[in-house]
Amino acid sequence: MKIKKGDNIIVITGKDKGTTGKVAKAFPARNLVLISGVNIKKRHQKSKRADQKGQVVEVSSPIHVSNVMVVDDNGKRGRVGKKLVGESYVRVHKKSGKTIQ
């Protein structure tokens, strides 16, 4: 999986198409990423104490990695590649050629 935690991404398909955000957590074993503010679902939470009421909480759910693309500094979306710099590889935005930290 080429998308990591902290990457700026754009959603390319689905109900949140066109939404940009930052990856909060990555699940590489399941090919999912969690983006704050994207794929919001409502969860019913029951009361924890007798004097407290239950409530409906909005929670971000993970989205499949094939539905997102990395965005560079100029706002252009593109694929991620790798390039040999010195003795180690760095991740590179293929369209602009800039490195991704």
C-alpha positions in Angstrom: 0.0 0.0 0.0 1.5 3.3 -1.1 -0.6 5.7 0.9 0.7 6.3 4.5 -0.4 8.2 7.6 -0.1 12.0 7.2 -0.5 12.0 3.4 -2.8 14.7 1.8 -5.4 12.9 -0.3 -8.5 13.4 -2.4 -11.5 11.0 -2.6 -12.0 10.1 -6.3 -15.2 8.0 -6.1 -18.2 7.4 -3.8 -20.5 9.7 -1.8 -17.6 11.9 -0.7 -16.0 12.4 -4.1 -13.9 15.5 -4.4 -13.3 15.8 -0.6 -9.7 16.4 0.5 -8.2 15.5 3.8 -5.3 14.0 5.7 -4.9 10.3 6.4 -5.3 9.8 10.2 -4.7 6.1 10.2 -3.8 3.4 7.7 -4.7 -0.3 7.8 -2.3 -1.9 5.3 -3.5 -5.5 6.0 -7.0 -4.6 4.9 -6.1 -1.9 2.3 -8.1 0.8 4.2 -7.3 4.3 5.2 -9.1 6.5 7.8 -9.5 10.1 6.8 -10.9 12.7 9.3 -14.2 14.2 8.0 -14.7 11.6 5.3 -17.2 8.7 5.2 -19.1 9.9 8.3 -21.5 7.4 9.8 -23.9 7.7 12.8 -23.4 5.5 15.8 -26.0 5.1 18.5 -24.3 5.2 21.9 -26.1 4.0 24.9 -25.8 5.7 28.3 -22.9 4.8 30.5 -24.5 5.9 33.7 -28.1 5.8 34.9 -28.4 9.6 35.0 -27.0 10.1 31.5 -28.9 9.9 28.2 -27.9 7.9 25.1 -26.8 9.9 22.1 -26.1 9.7 18.4 -22.4 10.2 17.6 -20.9 10.8 14.1 -17.8 8.7 13.5 -15.4 8.6 10.5 -15.2 5.1 8.9 -12.3 3.7 6.9 -12.4 3.9 3.1 -10.7 1.6 0.6 -7.3 2.8 -0.6 -8.4 2.4 -4.3 -10.9 5.2 -3.8 -8.3 7.9 -2.9 -5.3 9.5 -4.6 -2.4 11.5 -3.2 -2.5 15.3 -3.7 0.7 17.4 -4.1 1.3 21.0 -2.9 -0.3 22.5 -6.0 -3.5 20.5 -5.5 -2.9 18.1 -8.4 -3.7 14.4 -7.8 -1.4 11.7 -8.9 0.1 8.3 -8.2 2.9 7.5 -5.9 6.2 6.0 -7.0 9.7 5.5 -5.5 13.0 6.9 -6.5 16.5 6.0 -5.4 18.2 8.9 -3.7 21.7 8.1 -2.4 21.4 4.7 -0.9 17.7 4.8 0.1 14.4 5.1 -1.7 12.0 8.0 -1.2 8.3 8.3 -2.2 7.7 10.6 -5.2 4.6 12.1 -6.6 4.7 10.8 -10.2 3.0 13.8 -11.9 5.0 16.6 -10.3 8.1 14.7 -9.3 8.2 16.1 -5.8 9.0 14.0 -2.8 6.4 13.0 -0.3 7.4 12.8 3.3 
